Amino acid sequence: MKKALDITPNLEPLFGTRDENLRLMEDSLHVRIDLKSDAVQVEGSPESLARVERIFTDYEHLRRNGVNLQNGELYGMLKLVVADPAVTLRGLVESGKQRSAGIKRMVQPRSLNQRHYVEAIEQTDMVFGIGPAGTGKTYLAVAMAASALLAKKVSRIVLVRPAVEAGERLGFLPGSLQEKVDPYLRPLYDALYDLLEPERVDKMLERNVIEVAPLAFMRGRTLNDAFIIMDEAQNTTSEQMKMFLTRLGNNAKAVITGDVTQIDLPNPRKSGLIEAMNVLDGVDGIRFIRFEDGDVVRHHLVQRVIRAYDNFGRAQQELPLALPGTEETRAASKPQ
């Protein structure tokens, strides 16, 4: 079945760089798209044609209402639309607007796992986001925290990170306490300043509405009415992780992010994040979202770098395991 869709002025951005968005629709929806001078010729099943037409209609509606999507953002949203018939481009933008009230950027997931992550944060009081660099774990968590604060769902944000590179013994570093701590927390600051006006962030930091602190300073505290984020959780010990998780007070939400391939502890097997993944798996009220290299939203080379290191790591693990042994012992000996 064929159908011609009109090309209205300014519709070309929907096609993407080198028509990558059209190729995405073709590959995912099993259609053939041909560009004519004044129309787009689409060939495929009736259901697929209807979905492609809905994408074009939604994009035109959004454009007329002043919504101009950047290409990377649009491509990520289209990946979600073609993956799930129940998801529409218009619906994604509307939900993104609701999350982003008062924020400079629209909080919009760009992959299926990012969507699950955002939805888990909205629905659950404790969420673990685990995966490689560049998958948006920290940025989306900070964005959701800022959204909750501006919507008055919580009264403060607490951002935590283990200063493992200095062994959490910061005394030997020059400068004030804040100057010693800041380098370890810079990614959290960067996300805040990207989402909110710098003057607003500075005022919130001064009034302690936003608190940024190393993990060691959490001991003994109870955090009520707060959105708490712990970044780089793979660098916590088992004791630190348990200590942090038990800080949760009334009307509080916690998001824990980490990458188990980048553990800086002297003994990586003692990572509190790895232990928590085993201990808390299946506990009611706690969600684990695992990101993959396909969720990387940084430069496209980052995705390739992560994949290359993963392949190299698997090859290194398999070398000694080629000796006599069962498949079960091989699987058990691999780190979880």
KEGUKOL-483650 format. One record per residue (C-alpha): x, y, z; residue in three letters. Coordinates in steps of 0.2 Angstrom, whole numbers, plus 2048, in hexadecimal, padded with zeros to 3 digits. Layout:
N
<lose px="X" py="Y" pz="Z" vextor="ALA"/>
...
% end
This chain:
336
<lose px="800" py="800" pz="800" vextor="MET"/>
<lose px="806" py="811" pz="7FB" vextor="LYS"/>
<lose px="802" py="822" pz="802" vextor="LYS"/>
<lose px="808" py="834" pz="7FE" vextor="ALA"/>
<lose px="80B" py="840" pz="80C" vextor="LEU"/>
<lose px="80C" py="853" pz="808" vextor="ASP"/>
<lose px="81C" py="85C" pz="80C" vextor="ILE"/>
<lose px="817" py="86C" pz="814" vextor="THR"/>
<lose px="824" py="87A" pz="816" vextor="PRO"/>
<lose px="831" py="878" pz="824" vextor="ASN"/>
<lose px="82D" py="865" pz="825" vextor="LEU"/>
<lose px="83E" py="861" pz="820" vextor="GLU"/>
<lose px="846" py="860" pz="831" vextor="PRO"/>
<lose px="83B" py="851" pz="835" vextor="LEU"/>
<lose px="846" py="847" pz="828" vextor="PHE"/>
<lose px="855" py="849" pz="833" vextor="GLY"/>
<lose px="868" py="84B" pz="82E" vextor="THR"/>
<lose px="86A" py="841" pz="81E" vextor="ARG"/>
<lose px="858" py="83B" pz="81F" vextor="ASP"/>
<lose px="85D" py="831" pz="82F" vextor="GLU"/>
<lose px="84C" py="833" pz="836" vextor="ASN"/>
<lose px="843" py="82C" pz="826" vextor="LEU"/>
<lose px="84F" py="81D" pz="827" vextor="ARG"/>
<lose px="84B" py="81A" pz="839" vextor="LEU"/>
<lose px="838" py="81A" pz="834" vextor="MET"/>
<lose px="83C" py="80E" pz="825" vextor="GLU"/>
<lose px="846" py="802" pz="82F" vextor="ASP"/>
<lose px="83B" py="801" pz="83E" vextor="SER"/>
<lose px="82A" py="802" pz="836" vextor="LEU"/>
<lose px="82E" py="7F8" pz="827" vextor="HIS"/>
<lose px="829" py="805" pz="81A" vextor="VAL"/>
<lose px="831" py="80D" pz="80B" vextor="ARG"/>
<lose px="832" py="820" pz="80A" vextor="ILE"/>
<lose px="836" py="829" pz="7FA" vextor="ASP"/>
<lose px="838" py="83C" pz="7FA" vextor="LEU"/>
<lose px="82F" py="845" pz="7EC" vextor="LYS"/>
<lose px="830" py="858" pz="7E8" vextor="SER"/>
<lose px="81F" py="85B" pz="7F1" vextor="ASP"/>
<lose px="81B" py="84C" pz="7FA" vextor="ALA"/>
<lose px="822" py="83C" pz="803" vextor="VAL"/>
<lose px="81D" py="82C" pz="7FC" vextor="GLN"/>
<lose px="81B" py="81E" pz="809" vextor="VAL"/>
<lose px="818" py="80C" pz="805" vextor="GLU"/>
<lose px="814" py="7FF" pz="812" vextor="GLY"/>
<lose px="807" py="7F6" pz="81C" vextor="SER"/>
<lose px="7F7" py="801" pz="821" vextor="PRO"/>
<lose px="7FC" py="801" pz="833" vextor="GLU"/>
<lose px="80E" py="807" pz="82F" vextor="SER"/>
<lose px="808" py="814" pz="823" vextor="LEU"/>
<lose px="7FC" py="81A" pz="831" vextor="ALA"/>
<lose px="80A" py="81C" pz="83D" vextor="ARG"/>
<lose px="816" py="825" pz="831" vextor="VAL"/>
<lose px="807" py="831" pz="82D" vextor="GLU"/>
<lose px="804" py="834" pz="840" vextor="ARG"/>
<lose px="817" py="839" pz="842" vextor="ILE"/>
<lose px="815" py="845" pz="833" vextor="PHE"/>
<lose px="805" py="84C" pz="83A" vextor="THR"/>
<lose px="80C" py="84E" pz="84C" vextor="ASP"/>
<lose px="81C" py="856" pz="846" vextor="TYR"/>
<lose px="812" py="863" pz="83C" vextor="GLU"/>
<lose px="806" py="866" pz="84B" vextor="HIS"/>
<lose px="815" py="869" pz="856" vextor="LEU"/>
<lose px="81E" py="874" pz="84A" vextor="ARG"/>
<lose px="80E" py="87F" pz="848" vextor="ARG"/>
<lose px="80D" py="881" pz="85B" vextor="ASN"/>
<lose px="81F" py="887" pz="85C" vextor="GLY"/>
<lose px="828" py="877" pz="861" vextor="VAL"/>
<lose px="838" py="875" pz="858" vextor="ASN"/>
<lose px="841" py="865" pz="85C" vextor="LEU"/>
<lose px="854" py="864" pz="85A" vextor="GLN"/>
<lose px="859" py="856" pz="84F" vextor="ASN"/>
<lose px="861" py="84B" pz="85D" vextor="GLY"/>
<lose px="852" py="84D" pz="868" vextor="GLU"/>
<lose px="846" py="84A" pz="859" vextor="LEU"/>
<lose px="850" py="83A" pz="854" vextor="TYR"/>
<lose px="84F" py="833" pz="866" vextor="GLY"/>
<lose px="83C" py="837" pz="867" vextor="MET"/>
<lose px="839" py="82E" pz="857" vextor="LEU"/>
<lose px="842" py="81F" pz="85D" vextor="LYS"/>
<lose px="835" py="81E" pz="86B" vextor="LEU"/>
<lose px="827" py="821" pz="85F" vextor="VAL"/>
<lose px="82B" py="813" pz="853" vextor="VAL"/>
<lose px="82F" py="807" pz="861" vextor="ALA"/>
<lose px="81E" py="808" pz="869" vextor="ASP"/>
<lose px="80D" py="80B" pz="85F" vextor="PRO"/>
<lose px="806" py="813" pz="86F" vextor="ALA"/>
<lose px="813" py="821" pz="86F" vextor="VAL"/>
<lose px="810" py="830" pz="864" vextor="THR"/>
<lose px="81C" py="83F" pz="861" vextor="LEU"/>
<lose px="80F" py="84B" pz="867" vextor="ARG"/>
<lose px="80C" py="841" pz="877" vextor="GLY"/>
<lose px="81F" py="841" pz="87B" vextor="LEU"/>
<lose px="820" py="853" pz="879" vextor="VAL"/>
<lose px="811" py="856" pz="884" vextor="GLU"/>
<lose px="817" py="84B" pz="892" vextor="SER"/>
<lose px="829" py="853" pz="890" vextor="GLY"/>
<lose px="821" py="865" pz="892" vextor="LYS"/>
<lose px="818" py="85F" pz="8A2" vextor="GLN"/>
<lose px="828" py="859" pz="8A9" vextor="ARG"/>
<lose px="832" py="869" pz="8A4" vextor="SER"/>
<lose px="827" py="877" pz="8AB" vextor="ALA"/>
<lose px="834" py="884" pz="8B0" vextor="GLY"/>
<lose px="843" py="87B" pz="8A9" vextor="ILE"/>
<lose px="84D" py="882" pz="89A" vextor="LYS"/>
<lose px="84D" py="871" pz="891" vextor="ARG"/>
<lose px="83F" py="865" pz="88E" vextor="MET"/>
<lose px="842" py="855" pz="898" vextor="VAL"/>
<lose px="840" py="848" pz="88B" vextor="GLN"/>
<lose px="846" py="836" pz="88A" vextor="PRO"/>
<lose px="84F" py="831" pz="87A" vextor="ARG"/>
<lose px="84F" py="81F" pz="87B" vextor="SER"/>
<lose px="843" py="811" pz="882" vextor="LEU"/>
<lose px="84E" py="80E" pz="892" vextor="ASN"/>
<lose px="84E" py="821" pz="895" vextor="GLN"/>
<lose px="83C" py="821" pz="894" vextor="ARG"/>
<lose px="83A" py="813" pz="8A0" vextor="HIS"/>
<lose px="846" py="81C" pz="8AB" vextor="TYR"/>
<lose px="83C" py="82C" pz="8AB" vextor="VAL"/>
<lose px="82C" py="823" pz="8AE" vextor="GLU"/>
<lose px="834" py="819" pz="8BC" vextor="ALA"/>
<lose px="83A" py="829" pz="8C5" vextor="ILE"/>
<lose px="828" py="830" pz="8C3" vextor="GLU"/>
<lose px="820" py="820" pz="8CA" vextor="GLN"/>
<lose px="82D" py="819" pz="8D7" vextor="THR"/>
<lose px="835" py="821" pz="8E6" vextor="ASP"/>
<lose px="846" py="818" pz="8E3" vextor="MET"/>
<lose px="84E" py="815" pz="8D2" vextor="VAL"/>
<lose px="85F" py="80E" pz="8CD" vextor="PHE"/>
<lose px="865" py="814" pz="8BC" vextor="GLY"/>
<lose px="873" py="809" pz="8B7" vextor="ILE"/>
<lose px="87D" py="80A" pz="8A6" vextor="GLY"/>
<lose px="88C" py="811" pz="89C" vextor="PRO"/>
<lose px="891" py="823" pz="89B" vextor="ALA"/>
<lose px="886" py="82F" pz="890" vextor="GLY"/>
<lose px="876" py="826" pz="892" vextor="THR"/>
<lose px="86E" py="835" pz="89B" vextor="GLY"/>
<lose px="86D" py="82C" pz="8AD" vextor="LYS"/>
<lose px="872" py="83B" pz="8B7" vextor="THR"/>
<lose px="86B" py="849" pz="8AB" vextor="TYR"/>
<lose px="85A" py="842" pz="8AB" vextor="LEU"/>
<lose px="85A" py="83F" pz="8BE" vextor="ALA"/>
<lose px="85F" py="851" pz="8C1" vextor="VAL"/>
<lose px="852" py="857" pz="8B4" vextor="ALA"/>
<lose px="844" py="84D" pz="8BD" vextor="MET"/>
<lose px="84A" py="854" pz="8CE" vextor="ALA"/>
<lose px="849" py="866" pz="8C8" vextor="ALA"/>
<lose px="838" py="862" pz="8C1" vextor="SER"/>
<lose px="832" py="85B" pz="8D1" vextor="ALA"/>
<lose px="839" py="86A" pz="8DB" vextor="LEU"/>
<lose px="831" py="877" pz="8D0" vextor="LEU"/>
<lose px="821" py="86E" pz="8D0" vextor="ALA"/>
<lose px="822" py="86E" pz="8E3" vextor="LYS"/>
<lose px="821" py="85B" pz="8E5" vextor="LYS"/>
<lose px="831" py="85D" pz="8F0" vextor="VAL"/>
<lose px="839" py="86B" pz="8F9" vextor="SER"/>
<lose px="84B" py="868" pz="8F5" vextor="ARG"/>
<lose px="857" py="85E" pz="8EA" vextor="ILE"/>
<lose px="866" py="855" pz="8F2" vextor="VAL"/>
<lose px="874" py="850" pz="8E6" vextor="LEU"/>
<lose px="881" py="843" pz="8EC" vextor="VAL"/>
<lose px="891" py="83C" pz="8E5" vextor="ARG"/>
<lose px="89E" py="831" pz="8ED" vextor="PRO"/>
<lose px="8AF" py="83A" pz="8EC" vextor="ALA"/>
<lose px="8B8" py="82A" pz="8EA" vextor="VAL"/>
<lose px="8C7" py="831" pz="8E1" vextor="GLU"/>
<lose px="8CC" py="839" pz="8F1" vextor="ALA"/>
<lose px="8C6" py="82B" pz="8FB" vextor="GLY"/>
<lose px="8B9" py="837" pz="903" vextor="GLU"/>
<lose px="8C8" py="83E" pz="90C" vextor="ARG"/>
<lose px="8C8" py="850" pz="905" vextor="LEU"/>
<lose px="8D2" py="858" pz="913" vextor="GLY"/>
<lose px="8E3" py="857" pz="909" vextor="PHE"/>
<lose px="8DC" py="861" pz="8FA" vextor="LEU"/>
<lose px="8DE" py="874" pz="8FB" vextor="PRO"/>
<lose px="8D0" py="881" pz="8FC" vextor="GLY"/>
<lose px="8C0" py="882" pz="906" vextor="SER"/>
<lose px="8B4" py="872" pz="908" vextor="LEU"/>
<lose px="8A9" py="878" pz="8F9" vextor="GLN"/>
<lose px="8B9" py="87A" pz="8EE" vextor="GLU"/>
<lose px="8BF" py="869" pz="8F3" vextor="LYS"/>
<lose px="8AE" py="861" pz="8EF" vextor="VAL"/>
<lose px="8A9" py="86A" pz="8E0" vextor="ASP"/>
<lose px="8B4" py="860" pz="8D3" vextor="PRO"/>
<lose px="8AB" py="850" pz="8D8" vextor="TYR"/>
<lose px="89A" py="857" pz="8D6" vextor="LEU"/>
<lose px="89D" py="861" pz="8C6" vextor="ARG"/>
<lose px="892" py="856" pz="8BB" vextor="PRO"/>
<lose px="883" py="859" pz="8C6" vextor="LEU"/>
<lose px="886" py="86C" pz="8C6" vextor="TYR"/>
<lose px="887" py="86B" pz="8B3" vextor="ASP"/>
<lose px="876" py="863" pz="8B1" vextor="ALA"/>
<lose px="86E" py="86F" pz="8BD" vextor="LEU"/>
<lose px="875" py="87F" pz="8B4" vextor="TYR"/>
<lose px="870" py="877" pz="8A3" vextor="ASP"/>
<lose px="85E" py="875" pz="8A9" vextor="LEU"/>
<lose px="85B" py="884" pz="8B4" vextor="LEU"/>
<lose px="861" py="896" pz="8B3" vextor="GLU"/>
<lose px="872" py="898" pz="8BB" vextor="PRO"/>
<lose px="86C" py="8A6" pz="8C7" vextor="GLU"/>
<lose px="85D" py="89B" pz="8CC" vextor="ARG"/>
<lose px="869" py="88C" pz="8D0" vextor="VAL"/>
<lose px="875" py="898" pz="8DA" vextor="ASP"/>
<lose px="867" py="89E" pz="8E5" vextor="LYS"/>
<lose px="860" py="88C" pz="8E8" vextor="MET"/>
<lose px="872" py="887" pz="8EC" vextor="LEU"/>
<lose px="874" py="896" pz="8F8" vextor="GLU"/>
<lose px="863" py="892" pz="901" vextor="ARG"/>
<lose px="867" py="87F" pz="901" vextor="ASN"/>
<lose px="858" py="87B" pz="8F7" vextor="VAL"/>
<lose px="864" py="872" pz="8EC" vextor="ILE"/>
<lose px="872" py="869" pz="8F6" vextor="GLU"/>
<lose px="881" py="861" pz="8EE" vextor="VAL"/>
<lose px="88C" py="857" pz="8FA" vextor="ALA"/>
<lose px="898" py="848" pz="8FA" vextor="PRO"/>
<lose px="890" py="838" pz="900" vextor="LEU"/>
<lose px="89A" py="838" pz="910" vextor="ALA"/>
<lose px="88F" py="847" pz="916" vextor="PHE"/>
<lose px="87F" py="83D" pz="915" vextor="MET"/>
<lose px="883" py="832" pz="924" vextor="ARG"/>
<lose px="876" py="834" pz="933" vextor="GLY"/>
<lose px="86A" py="83E" pz="929" vextor="ARG"/>
<lose px="858" py="83C" pz="924" vextor="THR"/>
<lose px="852" py="844" pz="914" vextor="LEU"/>
<lose px="840" py="849" pz="914" vextor="ASN"/>
<lose px="836" py="851" pz="906" vextor="ASP"/>
<lose px="845" py="850" pz="8FA" vextor="ALA"/>
<lose px="84B" py="849" pz="8E9" vextor="PHE"/>
<lose px="85B" py="841" pz="8EC" vextor="ILE"/>
<lose px="867" py="83C" pz="8DF" vextor="ILE"/>
<lose px="877" py="832" pz="8E1" vextor="MET"/>
<lose px="883" py="832" pz="8D2" vextor="ASP"/>
<lose px="891" py="826" pz="8CF" vextor="GLU"/>
<lose px="88A" py="81A" pz="8DB" vextor="ALA"/>
<lose px="896" py="80C" pz="8D4" vextor="GLN"/>
<lose px="8A3" py="814" pz="8DF" vextor="ASN"/>
<lose px="89A" py="811" pz="8EF" vextor="THR"/>
<lose px="89E" py="803" pz="8FB" vextor="THR"/>
<lose px="891" py="7F8" pz="902" vextor="SER"/>
<lose px="890" py="801" pz="912" vextor="GLU"/>
<lose px="88E" py="812" pz="909" vextor="GLN"/>
<lose px="881" py="80C" pz="8FE" vextor="MET"/>
<lose px="876" py="805" pz="90C" vextor="LYS"/>
<lose px="879" py="815" pz="916" vextor="MET"/>
<lose px="873" py="820" pz="908" vextor="PHE"/>
<lose px="864" py="815" pz="904" vextor="LEU"/>
<lose px="85E" py="816" pz="916" vextor="THR"/>
<lose px="85F" py="829" pz="916" vextor="ARG"/>
<lose px="84E" py="82A" pz="90C" vextor="LEU"/>
<lose px="841" py="833" pz="916" vextor="GLY"/>
<lose px="82E" py="838" pz="914" vextor="ASN"/>
<lose px="829" py="83E" pz="903" vextor="ASN"/>
<lose px="83A" py="83B" pz="8FC" vextor="ALA"/>
<lose px="840" py="834" pz="8EC" vextor="LYS"/>
<lose px="851" py="82C" pz="8E8" vextor="ALA"/>
<lose px="85A" py="829" pz="8D7" vextor="VAL"/>
<lose px="86A" py="820" pz="8D7" vextor="ILE"/>
<lose px="875" py="820" pz="8C8" vextor="THR"/>
<lose px="885" py="816" pz="8C3" vextor="GLY"/>
<lose px="88F" py="80D" pz="8B7" vextor="ASP"/>
<lose px="896" py="7FC" pz="8BD" vextor="VAL"/>
<lose px="8A4" py="7FD" pz="8AF" vextor="THR"/>
<lose px="8AC" py="80C" pz="8B7" vextor="GLN"/>
<lose px="8AF" py="807" pz="8C9" vextor="ILE"/>
<lose px="8BD" py="811" pz="8D1" vextor="ASP"/>
<lose px="8BD" py="808" pz="8E2" vextor="LEU"/>
<lose px="8CD" py="7FE" pz="8E7" vextor="PRO"/>
<lose px="8C3" py="7EE" pz="8E6" vextor="ASN"/>
<lose px="8B6" py="7F0" pz="8D8" vextor="PRO"/>
<lose px="8AD" py="7E0" pz="8DF" vextor="ARG"/>
<lose px="8A8" py="7EA" pz="8EF" vextor="LYS"/>
<lose px="89E" py="7F6" pz="8E5" vextor="SER"/>
<lose px="88E" py="7FB" pz="8EF" vextor="GLY"/>
<lose px="885" py="7FD" pz="8DF" vextor="LEU"/>
<lose px="888" py="7EB" pz="8D9" vextor="ILE"/>
<lose px="883" py="7E5" pz="8EA" vextor="GLU"/>
<lose px="873" py="7EF" pz="8EA" vextor="ALA"/>
<lose px="86F" py="7E8" pz="8D8" vextor="MET"/>
<lose px="86F" py="7D7" pz="8E0" vextor="ASN"/>
<lose px="867" py="7DA" pz="8F1" vextor="VAL"/>
<lose px="859" py="7E6" pz="8EB" vextor="LEU"/>
<lose px="854" py="7DE" pz="8DB" vextor="ASP"/>
<lose px="841" py="7DA" pz="8DC" vextor="GLY"/>
<lose px="83E" py="7E5" pz="8EC" vextor="VAL"/>
<lose px="82D" py="7ED" pz="8EA" vextor="ASP"/>
<lose px="82F" py="800" pz="8E7" vextor="GLY"/>
<lose px="840" py="7FF" pz="8E0" vextor="ILE"/>
<lose px="843" py="800" pz="8CD" vextor="ARG"/>
<lose px="853" py="7FC" pz="8C4" vextor="PHE"/>
<lose px="855" py="803" pz="8B2" vextor="ILE"/>
<lose px="864" py="7FC" pz="8A8" vextor="ARG"/>
<lose px="86B" py="807" pz="89A" vextor="PHE"/>
<lose px="874" py="800" pz="88B" vextor="GLU"/>
<lose px="880" py="808" pz="87E" vextor="ASP"/>
<lose px="871" py="80B" pz="873" vextor="GLY"/>
<lose px="86B" py="817" pz="880" vextor="ASP"/>
<lose px="87A" py="823" pz="87E" vextor="VAL"/>
<lose px="875" py="834" pz="87A" vextor="VAL"/>
<lose px="886" py="83D" pz="879" vextor="ARG"/>
<lose px="891" py="83D" pz="869" vextor="HIS"/>
<lose px="88E" py="82E" pz="85E" vextor="HIS"/>
<lose px="8A0" py="828" pz="861" vextor="LEU"/>
<lose px="89C" py="826" pz="874" vextor="VAL"/>
<lose px="891" py="818" pz="86F" vextor="GLN"/>
<lose px="89E" py="80F" pz="865" vextor="ARG"/>
<lose px="8AB" py="812" pz="872" vextor="VAL"/>
<lose px="8A0" py="809" pz="87F" vextor="ILE"/>
<lose px="89C" py="7FB" pz="874" vextor="ARG"/>
<lose px="8AF" py="7F8" pz="86F" vextor="ALA"/>
<lose px="8B4" py="7F8" pz="882" vextor="TYR"/>
<lose px="8A5" py="7EC" pz="886" vextor="ASP"/>
<lose px="8AB" py="7E0" pz="878" vextor="ASN"/>
<lose px="8BD" py="7E1" pz="87D" vextor="PHE"/>
<lose px="8B8" py="7DD" pz="890" vextor="GLY"/>
<lose px="8AE" py="7CE" pz="88B" vextor="ARG"/>
<lose px="8BC" py="7C8" pz="880" vextor="ALA"/>
<lose px="8C8" py="7CA" pz="88F" vextor="GLN"/>
<lose px="8BC" py="7C1" pz="89B" vextor="GLN"/>
<lose px="8BA" py="7B2" pz="88F" vextor="GLU"/>
<lose px="8CD" py="7AF" pz="88C" vextor="LEU"/>
<lose px="8D0" py="7A6" pz="89D" vextor="PRO"/>
<lose px="8BF" py="79E" pz="89D" vextor="LEU"/>
<lose px="8C3" py="794" pz="88D" vextor="ALA"/>
<lose px="8CB" py="787" pz="898" vextor="LEU"/>
<lose px="8C1" py="778" pz="89D" vextor="PRO"/>
<lose px="8B1" py="77C" pz="8A6" vextor="GLY"/>
<lose px="89E" py="77D" pz="8A4" vextor="THR"/>
<lose px="894" py="78B" pz="89D" vextor="GLU"/>
<lose px="88C" py="78D" pz="8AF" vextor="GLU"/>
<lose px="89D" py="790" pz="8B7" vextor="THR"/>
<lose px="8A2" py="79C" pz="8A9" vextor="ARG"/>
<lose px="892" py="7A6" pz="8AC" vextor="ALA"/>
<lose px="894" py="7A6" pz="8BF" vextor="ALA"/>
<lose px="8A6" py="7AC" pz="8BE" vextor="SER"/>
<lose px="8A1" py="7BC" pz="8B3" vextor="LYS"/>
<lose px="89E" py="7CC" pz="8BE" vextor="PRO"/>
<lose px="88C" py="7D0" pz="8BF" vextor="GLN"/>
% end
